């Protein structure tokens, strides 16, 4: 046993933060990610008729279980955004881009994703964007490489 610390001495102990578990997706999110693999975006219908994207297993306002998945468009409107001028190593694009909340057509909540426009001057609230899908999809949110302005 170590002697007690003297007054003014700082006690330290090694610690490594790690998440040693994996969350299972469950039936609802499994279907959402399978749809992404098939280049389709799904939302979940709430009892009040609104659609959440991305889907949640429980209504965040009422706690009701949710299970009715519905397709939404892969295009929508930017509701707000933040520009990243100098992307870091693990960010989704290796060039300047925007993180944006995108209200997909058919959804009542926005999806957070990235928009590739090349230059901040081309980015704006209210602009229309469409998903750019990965060449090979695998059932991950990264199956949507990014969003880009609609032509």
Rosetta blueprint (number, residue, H / E / L):
1 X L
2 X L
3 X L
4 X L
5 X L
6 X L
7 X L
8 X L
9 X L
10 X L
11 X L
12 X L
13 X L
14 X L
15 X L
16 X L
17 X L
18 X L
19 X L
20 X L
21 X L
22 X L
23 X L
24 X L
25 X L
26 X H
27 X H
28 X H
29 X H
30 X H
31 X H
32 X H
33 X H
34 X H
35 X H
36 X H
37 X H
38 X L
39 X L
40 X L
41 X E
42 X E
43 X E
44 X E
45 X E
46 X L
47 X L
48 X L
49 X L
50 X L
51 X E
52 X E
53 X L
54 X L
55 X L
56 X L
57 X L
58 X E
59 X L
60 X L
61 X L
62 X L
63 X L
64 X L
65 X E
66 X L
67 X L
68 X L
69 X E
70 X E
71 X E
72 X E
73 X L
74 X L
75 X E
76 X E
77 X E
78 X E
79 X E
80 X E
81 X E
82 X E
83 X E
84 X E
85 X L
86 X L
87 X L
88 X L
89 X L
90 X L
91 X L
92 X L
93 X L
94 X L
95 X L
96 X L
97 X E
98 X E
99 X E
100 X E
101 X E
102 X E
103 X E
104 X E
105 X L
106 X L
107 X L
108 X L
109 X L
110 X L
111 X E
112 X E
113 X E
114 X E
115 X E
116 X L
117 X L
118 X L
119 X L
120 X H
121 X H
122 X H
123 X L
124 X L
125 X L
126 X L
127 X L
128 X E
129 X E
130 X E
131 X E
132 X E
133 X E
134 X L
135 X L
136 X L
137 X L
138 X L
139 X L
140 X L
141 X H
142 X H
143 X H
144 X E
145 X E
146 X E
147 X E
148 X E
149 X E
150 X L
151 X L
